[in-house]
Amino acid sequence: MKNLSFSIIFLLLVIVLVGSQTLYVVKETERAVVLKFGEIVEDNVQPGLHFKIPVMNEVKTFDARILTMDSRPQRYLTLEKKAVIVDSYVKWKIADVARFYQATSGDEFVANRVLSSRVDTGLRNQFGERTMHEVVSGEREELMTELRDGLDTVAKRELGITIVDIRVKRIDLPPDVSESVYQRMRTEREREAREHRSKGLELAEGIRADADRQQVVLEAEAQRDAEMIRGDGDAQAAAIYAQAYTKDPEFYEFYRSLQAYRESFADNGDLFVLKPDSEFFKYFKQAN
């Protein structure tokens, strides 16, 4: 009885051992290749439970999800020979499992190293064909699209991977040129400020000159109207005086003489040299 139990246990162990050597599982997030003495005999093994020949076959599994390669910031020159520091990353995934294994031996580090070199060359070429403004804002999206499409073709052919996306996280100026760029920007802004000030002063002078002209015109018109009113008033007064004085000419002459005496003798220090029979003293002689 004991021998029978031992035999059953041994048989179960053998079955488990054989099963572990002949069965393998590929997860949903993985793809696999089957090797026969190092040669690929089955590629792109789909998720599920599969069989293999023990000892003779070997299974290599790879991550089938989208992977990220975060590159180190690199220095590139634009079309104007201006240096920029570019920080970028790449999203990629395995498209051809067999080619990926043949090119990298299934090592993601090797794939990232080769891909980084291709991205660096592509970015260098793309930045070298564009100006600073274009790479920063004007054609940034177009640059990324062209680089992704071109690199995707090369990556599929050489590495068996597809490029999902390439993005530039940030573009900085090197410290040695930042100050000169900021100084140039400051100078440009100061120049624009001077232009705006000069235009403002010119506009102010025009407004001030127009205001002065309107003031002169208004004063001249007011002076003209005042003179016309004053002249009309003087004419009316003269007519009234003439009408009044014609009623008694003798009284008018006497009144004018009194006014002349008042104005002439207003200052005690005045000295007159006149003939005694002068018309000026006509009413002094006729005082009675």
Sequence and secondary structure as in RCSB ss.txt:
>XXXX:A:sequence
MKNLSFSIIFLLLVIVLVGSQTLYVVKETERAVVLKFGEIVEDNVQPGLHFKIPVMNEVKTFDARILTMDSRPQR
YLTLEKKAVIVDSYVKWKIADVARFYQATSGDEFVANRVLSSRVDTGLRNQFGERTMHEVVSGEREELMTELRDG
LDTVAKRELGITIVDIRVKRIDLPPDVSESVYQRMRTEREREAREHRSKGLELAEGIRADADRQQVVLEAEAQRD
AEMIRGDGDAQAAAIYAQAYTKDPEFYEFYRSLQAYRESFADNGDLFVLKPDSEFFKYFKQAN
>XXXX:A:secstr
 HHHHHHHHHHHHHHHHHHHHHEEEE TTEEEEEEETTEEEEEEE SEEEE  TTTEEEEEEE S EEEE   EE
EE TT  EEEEEEEEEEEES HHHHHHHHTT HHHHHHHHHHHHHHHHHHHHHTS HHIIIIISHHHHHHHHHHH
HHHHHHHHTSEEEEEEEEEEEE  HHHHHHHHHHHHHHHHHHHHHHHHHHHHHHHHHHHHHHHHHHHHHHHHHHH
HHHHHHHHHHHHHHHHHHHHTT HHHHHHHHHHHHHHHHTSSTT      TT GGGHHHHT  
